[in-house]
Amino acid sequence: MLSRRPTNALRSLLPQSIVVEGGGFGQEDNLIAISNLWCSARVIVPVLNVALLWVVSSLYVRSRNPNCAALNLQRPDISRRMKGDALPWTPTTTTGLMRFSESVGSNAHAFSFSDKGAFCFEGQCSSTHSRDTHEFPNFFLGVGPGGSGSTNLAREFNAHPSVFVGDAHLNSQKCCSSELYVLNNQSRAFEGQGAYAAFFSQDAMAKRRTHWFGEKTPLYSAHRLVPFRARAIFGPWLKLFITWREPAEIFISRYFGHVRSQKIRNKTFTEWTNAWLNGFRRVTKCRHDILLTFELTERMIYDPSFPLPATAAMEEHLVRLCGLLANGAYAALEGLGMFRRWAHVFDHQQILCVLLEDQSARMDWVRDRMAQHLNIDRHGFENSSRKQKGVSSFDRLETHQRETYGEQAVKQMWGTIAEIQNIPRSSSFTEDQRLFSELCSQ
């Protein structure tokens, strides 16, 4: 039976104590060799057939091409196998990588490894050795679908004396205050960290070695290339704040927002939502079909055992063929898979999840976690007394639909809400729920 208060489901995913299973690693073998060979796919793979790849890969580990020295992949021990799940890194997965290598060949230009610890994507490279030489050595991103509480978090940070939040108006952007839209724009991302300088005052820029700087753009949560651009530009030290809310409530909040601004006229909740659902299904099916040709799945390419540069190249390939879900609302339909994607690119310790219901019910606890995540003075938040508004009511939407469009619209509304709830659940796995609990409850 459909629950009219799905926010309670979030609480059920947050046990008091979280135990995250670790895993051992095995020794290098031919599978690892093939994965290492992936790094030089632009030059080698287009002229090799599958049989030759197996031979050359054995020699490749010994030769240790310096351009790929950082990609020393190790596959997980069998102890990492989940109950009822197949081990993600298998000969089939490796075959999928080989097929993908042969298919894209020299067109796979998304990544390269040039130094130990360096990650490169679309011409930007980060190294684990050079944080202090960057424009912004202390930077954070607010990532989360629109309507999940990211604006309130930005206000909280803006009131803290040790934090500067970027201002879109300083760069002559009409929209939208702290939403800078840098990393979703390839030409801006090409500028690296320097692209952010125009969004901060000169006085703020003079303090970039001692203060935290950041922005929040909801679109980033759904954009498949943004995590890799962020890692290549800011390195592994980037701090992330992922705001979250029950997916159906995100859509309800956005619907009422558009009604108030008159962006929606004479459209029921179902009519408006169907356009989002159809776009999500189209891109998702395209991605599924292409991955299937390589004997891969979404889950496989974001498994911890799957090499990060291969995931980056695969995403670039999928985006080129299937397009982007270029709105944060799509991340709500992706569900907990969004956390899986970001956690594949950044260490878990760099990510803090903040639930909207926590902002509403226990903001002091949220501020404690925010201060701890950036290692800043907790009392700096006390100047901000703003409290996050309560979540949009399902009953309120029901009343609105009945009074405006009639009983048929109400019936359709509940069917649409059930569909919004089921889409992310169908692609969520046990490890996703464990990750969600780890990031959102600690």
C-alpha positions in Angstrom: 0.0 0.0 0.0 1.3 3.4 -0.9 2.6 5.5 2.0 1.6 9.1 2.1 4.6 9.9 4.2 7.5 8.4 2.3 10.0 10.6 4.2 9.8 8.1 7.0 11.5 5.6 4.7 14.7 7.7 4.9 14.9 7.2 8.6 14.5 3.5 8.3 17.7 3.4 6.3 19.8 5.0 9.0 20.7 2.5 11.7 22.5 3.8 14.8 25.7 1.9 14.1 27.0 1.2 10.6 29.4 -1.6 9.7 30.9 -1.3 6.2 32.5 -4.4 4.9 36.0 -4.1 3.7 37.8 -6.3 1.3 41.2 -7.8 0.7 42.9 -7.6 -2.7 44.5 -10.3 -4.7 47.7 -10.3 -6.7 48.0 -9.0 -10.2 47.1 -11.4 -13.0 46.0 -11.3 -16.6 42.7 -9.5 -15.7 44.6 -6.8 -14.0 47.0 -6.5 -16.9 44.2 -6.0 -19.3 42.8 -3.3 -17.1 46.2 -1.6 -17.0 46.4 -1.9 -20.8 43.1 0.1 -21.0 45.1 3.2 -20.1 46.9 3.0 -23.4 43.8 2.1 -25.5 44.2 5.1 -27.8 47.4 3.8 -29.3 47.3 0.0 -28.9 43.8 -1.3 -28.8 42.5 -0.2 -32.3 45.1 -2.4 -34.0 44.7 -5.4 -31.8 42.2 -8.2 -31.9 40.9 -9.8 -28.7 43.2 -12.8 -28.9 46.3 -10.6 -29.3 45.2 -8.4 -26.4 45.4 -11.4 -24.0 49.0 -12.0 -25.1 50.2 -8.4 -25.1 48.6 -7.8 -21.7 50.7 -10.3 -20.0 53.9 -8.5 -21.2 52.4 -5.1 -20.4 52.5 -5.6 -16.7 56.2 -6.2 -16.9 56.9 -3.3 -19.2 55.0 -0.8 -16.9 54.4 1.9 -19.4 55.3 5.1 -17.5 52.2 6.9 -18.9 50.0 4.5 -17.0 52.1 3.9 -13.9 49.4 5.2 -11.6 46.8 2.7 -12.8 47.9 -0.3 -10.7 44.5 -2.0 -10.5 44.0 -4.8 -8.1 40.8 -6.8 -8.1 38.9 -7.5 -4.9 39.2 -10.7 -2.9 36.3 -13.1 -3.1 35.4 -12.1 0.5 33.8 -8.9 -1.0 31.1 -10.9 -2.6 27.7 -9.8 -1.5 25.1 -12.4 -0.7 23.1 -13.1 -3.8 25.3 -10.9 -5.9 27.9 -11.9 -8.5 31.4 -10.7 -8.0 31.5 -7.4 -10.0 35.0 -7.8 -11.4 34.9 -10.9 -13.5 36.3 -12.2 -16.9 33.0 -11.0 -18.4 33.6 -7.5 -17.1 37.1 -7.5 -18.5 35.8 -8.7 -21.8 33.4 -5.7 -21.7 36.3 -3.4 -21.2 38.2 -4.9 -24.2 35.1 -4.6 -26.4 34.7 -1.0 -25.4 38.4 -0.3 -26.1 38.1 -1.8 -29.6 34.9 0.1 -30.2 36.0 3.6 -29.3 39.7 3.2 -30.0 41.4 6.5 -30.4 38.2 8.4 -29.7 38.5 7.6 -26.0 40.3 10.8 -25.0 38.6 11.5 -21.7 41.5 10.5 -19.5 45.1 9.8 -19.1 47.5 9.0 -16.3 50.8 10.9 -16.5 52.1 10.8 -12.9 51.5 8.6 -9.9 48.4 9.8 -8.1 47.3 12.1 -11.0 43.9 12.0 -12.6 43.3 13.7 -15.9 40.0 14.4 -17.7 39.2 16.7 -20.6 42.6 18.4 -20.4 42.6 19.1 -16.7 44.9 17.1 -14.3 45.1 16.9 -10.6 47.9 15.5 -8.6 48.0 14.4 -4.9 51.2 16.4 -4.5 50.2 20.0 -5.5 47.1 21.1 -3.4 48.8 24.3 -2.1 49.8 25.5 -5.5 46.1 25.7 -6.7 44.0 28.8 -6.9 41.6 27.4 -4.3 43.3 24.9 -2.0 40.1 24.8 0.2 37.0 24.3 -1.9 33.7 22.5 -1.5 30.7 21.8 -3.8 27.1 21.6 -2.8 25.6 18.7 -4.7 22.0 17.7 -4.5 18.7 17.9 -6.5 16.8 21.2 -6.4 14.4 21.3 -3.5 16.6 19.1 -1.3 17.9 21.9 1.0 21.0 23.0 -0.8 20.0 26.7 -0.8 19.6 26.7 3.0 23.1 25.1 3.4 24.6 27.8 1.2 23.0 30.4 3.4 24.4 28.8 6.5 27.9 28.8 5.0 27.6 32.3 3.7 27.0 33.5 7.3 30.1 31.8 8.6 33.2 34.1 8.9 35.6 31.4 7.6 33.6 30.6 4.4 32.9 32.4 1.2 30.2 31.2 -1.2 30.4 32.1 -4.8 28.1 34.8 -6.1 26.8 34.4 -9.7 26.0 38.1 -9.9 29.6 39.0 -9.6 30.2 37.3 -13.0 27.1 39.0 -14.5 25.0 35.9 -14.4 21.2 36.5 -13.9 20.7 33.1 -12.2 20.9 32.0 -9.4 22.9 33.5 -6.5 25.2 30.6 -5.3 24.5 28.4 -8.4 27.6 29.1 -10.5 27.2 26.5 -13.3 30.9 26.1 -13.9 31.5 22.3 -14.0 28.6 21.5 -16.3 30.0 23.9 -18.9 32.9 22.3 -20.7 34.5 25.6 -21.9 34.5 26.9 -18.3 35.8 23.6 -17.0 38.7 23.9 -19.4 39.8 27.0 -17.4 40.4 24.9 -14.3 40.1 26.5 -10.9 40.7 29.9 -12.4 37.2 29.8 -13.8 35.9 30.4 -10.2 37.9 33.6 -9.6 35.2 35.9 -11.1 32.6 34.7 -8.6 34.4 36.0 -5.6 35.3 39.5 -4.5 38.9 40.7 -4.5 38.9 40.9 -0.7 37.7 37.3 -0.6 40.3 36.1 -3.1 43.0 37.5 -0.8 42.0 35.0 1.8 41.8 31.9 -0.3 44.8 30.3 1.5 43.1 30.6 4.9 39.4 30.4 4.2 37.0 27.9 2.6 35.4 28.7 -0.8 32.5 26.9 -2.4 29.4 26.8 -4.5 26.3 24.8 -4.9 24.6 23.9 -8.2 21.8 21.4 -8.2 22.4 20.4 -11.8 25.7 18.9 -10.8 23.9 16.0 -9.0 22.6 14.6 -12.2 25.3 15.6 -14.7 27.4 12.4 -15.4 30.6 14.2 -16.3 30.7 16.7 -13.4 32.3 14.3 -10.8 35.2 13.6 -13.1 35.7 17.3 -14.0 35.6 18.1 -10.3 38.2 15.5 -9.5 40.5 16.5 -12.3 40.3 20.2 -11.4 40.3 20.1 -7.6 41.9 16.8 -6.9 40.9 14.3 -4.2 40.7 17.0 -1.5 37.5 18.6 -2.7 34.8 18.5 0.0 31.3 17.5 -1.0 27.9 18.3 0.6 25.2 16.1 -0.9 21.7 17.2 0.2 18.9 14.7 -0.1 15.2 14.3 0.2 12.6 11.7 -0.6 12.4 11.7 -4.4 8.6 12.2 -4.7 8.8 15.3 -2.3 11.5 16.8 -4.6 9.1 16.7 -7.5 6.2 18.0 -5.4 8.4 20.9 -4.2 9.5 21.7 -7.7 6.0 21.5 -9.0 4.7 24.1 -6.4 7.7 26.3 -7.1 6.8 26.4 -10.8 3.2 27.0 -10.0 4.1 30.0 -7.9 6.4 31.4 -10.5 3.7 30.7 -13.2 6.1 28.5 -15.2 3.4 25.9 -15.0 -0.1 26.8 -16.2 -3.0 24.5 -16.6 -0.9 21.3 -16.0 -1.7 18.7 -13.5 1.1 17.2 -11.4 1.0 14.1 -13.5 1.1 15.9 -16.8 4.1 18.0 -15.7 5.9 15.0 -14.2 5.5 12.7 -17.2 7.8 14.8 -19.3 10.6 14.2 -16.7 9.8 10.5 -16.4 9.9 10.1 -20.2 13.2 11.9 -20.6 14.7 9.8 -17.8 13.5 6.5 -19.3 14.8 7.4 -22.8 18.3 8.2 -21.6 18.4 5.3 -19.1 17.3 2.8 -21.8 19.9 4.1 -24.2 22.7 3.8 -21.6 21.5 0.3 -20.7 21.5 -0.9 -24.3 25.0 0.4 -25.0 26.5 -1.0 -21.9 24.9 -4.3 -22.7 26.8 -4.5 -25.9 30.0 -4.5 -23.8 28.6 -7.0 -21.3 28.5 -4.2 -18.7 25.9 -2.6 -16.4 25.6 0.7 -14.6 26.4 -1.1 -11.4 29.6 -2.6 -12.8 31.1 0.6 -14.1 30.6 2.2 -10.7 31.8 -0.7 -8.6 34.9 0.1 -6.5 36.8 -2.6 -8.4 36.2 -0.9 -11.8 39.1 1.5 -12.7 38.2 5.1 -12.4 39.7 6.2 -15.8 37.7 3.5 -17.5 34.5 4.7 -15.8 35.3 8.3 -17.0 35.9 7.2 -20.6 32.7 5.1 -20.5 30.7 8.0 -19.3 32.1 10.3 -21.9 31.1 7.7 -24.5 27.6 7.2 -23.1 27.0 10.9 -22.9 28.1 11.4 -26.5 25.6 8.8 -27.7 22.7 9.1 -25.2 22.8 12.7 -24.1 22.7 14.2 -20.7 20.1 14.4 -18.0 20.9 18.1 -17.5 18.7 18.9 -14.5 19.1 18.0 -10.9 15.6 16.6 -10.7 16.8 13.6 -12.6 19.1 12.7 -9.7 16.0 12.2 -7.6 14.9 9.4 -10.0 18.4 8.0 -9.9 18.0 7.6 -6.2 20.8 6.2 -4.1 22.7 5.5 -7.3 23.8 9.2 -7.2 25.7 8.6 -4.0 27.3 5.5 -5.6 28.6 7.6 -8.5 30.1 10.4 -6.4 31.6 7.9 -3.9 33.3 6.1 -6.9 35.2 9.3 -7.7 35.9 10.7 -4.2 36.8 9.1 -0.9 33.9 8.6 1.5 35.6 10.9 4.0 35.3 13.8 1.5 31.5 13.5 1.3 28.8 14.6 3.8 25.2 13.9 3.2 22.6 16.2 4.7 18.9 15.2 4.8 16.3 18.0 4.4 14.3 16.5 7.3 17.4 16.9 9.5 17.6 20.6 8.5 14.0 20.9 9.6 14.2 19.0 12.8 17.7 19.3 14.2 19.7 22.1 12.5 22.1 22.4 15.4 23.2 18.8 14.8 23.6 19.5 11.1 25.8 22.6 11.8 28.0 20.4 14.0 28.5 18.0 11.2 29.1 20.8 8.6 31.7 22.4 10.9 33.5 19.1 11.5 33.5 18.3 7.8 35.4 21.5 7.0 37.3 21.7 10.3 35.9 25.2 11.0 34.6 26.9 14.2 31.1 25.5 15.0 30.1 28.8 16.7 30.5 30.7 13.4 27.1 29.4 12.4 25.4 30.9 15.3 24.9 34.2 13.5 22.5 32.5 11.2 19.1 31.9 12.8 17.2 30.9 9.6 15.5 27.5 9.9 14.7 25.4 6.9 11.0 25.3 6.1 9.1 22.1 6.5 8.7 19.7 3.6 5.9 20.1 1.1 2.8 18.2 2.2 1.4 15.3 0.1 -1.9 16.3 1.5 -1.4 19.8 0.3 -0.7 18.5 -3.2 -3.8 16.3 -3.1 -5.9 19.3 -2.0 -4.4 21.5 -4.8 -5.1 18.9 -7.5 -8.6 18.2 -6.3 -9.6 21.9 -6.1 -7.9 22.9 -9.4 -8.3 19.8 -11.6 -10.8 17.4 -10.0 -10.8 13.9 -8.6 -9.3 12.3 -11.7 -6.2 14.4 -11.3 -5.9 13.2 -7.7 -6.1 9.6 -8.8 -3.4 10.2 -11.4 -1.3 12.1 -8.8 -1.0 9.1 -6.5 -0.2 6.8 -9.4 2.6 9.2 -10.5 4.0 9.4 -6.9 4.1 5.6 -6.7 6.0 5.6 -10.0 8.5 8.2 -8.8 9.1 6.1 -5.7 9.5 2.8 -7.6 12.0 4.0 -10.2 14.9 4.7 -7.8 14.1 1.6 -5.7 14.4 -0.7 -8.7 18.0 0.3 -9.3 19.1 0.4 -5.7 21.2 -2.3 -4.2 22.2 -3.4 -0.7 25.6 -1.7 -0.9 23.8 1.6 -1.9 21.7 1.6 1.2 24.8 0.9 3.3 26.7 3.8 1.7 23.7 6.1 2.1 23.6 5.2 5.8 27.3 5.8 6.2 27.2 9.2 4.6 24.0 10.5 6.0 24.0 9.4 9.6 27.6 9.8 10.9 
